Amino acid sequence: MAKRAAMVLDRKYKVAEVDKRIFGSFIEHMGRAVYDGIYQPGNPLSDEDGFRRDVMEMVKELHVPIVRYPGGNFVSSFVWEDSVGPLELRPKRLELAWQALETNEIGINEFARWARKVNTEIMMAVNLGTRGMTDACNLLEYCNFPGGTKYSDLRISHGVTDPYRIKVWCLGNEMDGAWQQGHKTMHEYGRTAEETAKLMKLIDPGIELVSCGSSHRDMPTFPEWERVTLEHTYDYVDYVSMHEYYDNEADDVADFLAKSDDMDDFICSVISVCDYVRAKKRGRKKIHLSFDEWNVWFHSKAKEREIRENTPWGVAMPVLEDIYTFEDALLVGLMLITLLKHADRVKMACLAQLVNVIAPIMTEQGGGPAWRQTIFYPFLHASRYGRGVVLQPVIETPVHDTKCHERVSDMESVAVWNEEKEELTIFAVNRNPEEDIILTADMRGMEGYWLKEHILLEHADRKVCNSAGREAVSPQVVDRSELTEGILTSMLHRLSWNVIRFGKEKAGE
């Protein structure tokens, strides 16, 4: 017999407007993300600039509004000047973060061209590891200053007359990590980031800056890192970054799907630190969050270590190529629900990464076709239907305990109301591994809305994967919901991702 859950929705009870940049992604110069991923000259599938057309179409399908670039760990030894200018003059470099060879065939200007083609903006990261504030300012001048100066005129000499006007800039990457080139203590990073931010905003006062938060929640310096660094950078930055990846190495599906609760706790903790620093400084602005690395990541770690140990210094080595299961897609859906629930403070987020490297989009080695991983679909649905105002639902749901989590809700859900399009979407995951749930939602506060469709992602085998030419996991429209006199009744099968969509009746209908 199915369990029961209840929800009350009303347009009056709002969390916040969703910043579309919450559906961002990330491309780093590592593995086959750039070379053999977005860029493959000579392939019949590529355009005149060498960019894969099939990949670009899938990126556009996802409606990705912003892409973080060029790293990641890569950025901490990035010499940006090597990536611009005539291709034949660009040097090859040892890339120390991933022990690869960087050819610099794709640089800032080429990536900006690709970004325009897929209708996205760039979130640029600067090297505060092996370089510093002068190089960050020079890069900003190259990208954003109109002309008449050394680096803006250098850009113009490279054939780019108009400045890029890149809005968002990350002040380094994971600088608390001992693995990071140029790793810093919290005080060292705080001072460096403060002075860099101060100078960058003199050059372009309109930019938004992201201060490095902790590399993940289990770092020994969390959350002291956020407190100390923000006490330096508060007056100049707009966001603090968050990174987190989850795994199911224990092969415990119930506990794995409860890890979105850990993500929620992480977000709440960082918000608390940001608000503490604001109070201490008698500040007026709220520091928002940029969750600019998040995903499931564990399937490919052993292979990545093997490649780096046995065959380092290759180009486009197949590292971090997780092939995702159906249960991975469920956790990605749960993480998207968590981000939306915090739309008042999480204003940017980047699914890491976009192509080939722990990614929703894969390409076959050797020039084969691109294909959609299981995690592609929850991201697609959230990006497509999750824009508008997040509503604050009242939810009653059964709970269960797992090995490492207590009182885990069987159902996780959030609703987004797009008043302009007159659409409402309920996202819901039944994360109970054993039992179905009948959801009853009181929607009388959304008068005039009718049920459009119930989209479902499910599979009997939680370990099933997609592959090129075989899409075992894909969404389907089902007849499992009905709306009668403002009361929605939906059947949510165990281990399922559900997207229930509504539209508003037009006058005279």
C-alpha angles and dihedrals in degrees: 000000000000122000120236133235130181135206137183119204127188129168090224093068108073134172100190146297111283113245102222089223088076084083094059128129141200139240119189129183094252137106114343096327095108107012110050088006117063092357126051114144115200094031112122086226091062129087130232091284094051095254118140109250094200091052092048091052091053092048090051089048088059092051093224107188099189136019124200112227150224096350178081114111088347092071094064091075098026114136098196095192089066090060098059136063130038111356094226090059097051114108126227112237139196104249104214102190095065099015092242137131114256111206095186091221087134116047140152097299095045092047091049088053090052091047091056090050093055095041097244138128126232125245099201123207123206127212110252092155110070094004131031152195098331093055091044090054092046091052092049090050090050093051105036113020114097099224148282096091134091099262099032089052089048088057091049090050086056090060099263107118100170120060117246094230091209106195106196125054127181116215097223129305133272092335091171091065120100087213090062119101105242092016111189139198116248092259093048092049093044093055094043093048092046094053093042092050092048092054095042092054090052088058095043116008092185097066124106118226131209119207117209114257125189118310089236140340095265095059109125091233095053122147096005088067091062093047097049097041094045091051084063100039104032096104094052110032131073102196142027117216127236128196129187138154127186133208141192098211089139089057092227107140096190093053092041093056090047090064091088084072087060088053089052091051090048092053092048091050094052091047089054092052092047091051091047091055090046090053093045091052093042083236127173103204126078117229108228128207130251107195089192099165121042136137146102110290130169111088095088104036097102093049091048091055090048093052094048093048098044107027110021126165097040127137119249095353114187098252129152092012099154112185103212128224129213091258089055088057090054092055091047087054091049091050090051089052089051093051091049092050087060096046089130091069108013102076100160133030133169124206101220111253135003110200130030096327108088084321145151090227123058134184125201115247114254096034103302124148128293119246142185122254122215091260090058092080105055088047091048093051095046093047093046100042103020098079118108131046122339109229123213106237125196105228133189113188137160115254137211137191125237133193093274104015134063129210096005111183114243090216127040117190146162134180129217122197119201102194094181093056091034091233134135125194130191116200113197136171124193100207095176104116094208114031140054121230130219107211119204113191124188103216100166087118087065095059116182097028122125132196113263103174147327112227116198136194114189142131135186091229111061091194096055117123137196122238139177107301094004118080102178093165117051134135125268134188111241138185098237102116135064133180118209123174092336096314118114120204117190134174110221110192119216113277097011139139112219130191112188113188132196135186131197121253115246122231111276094021 
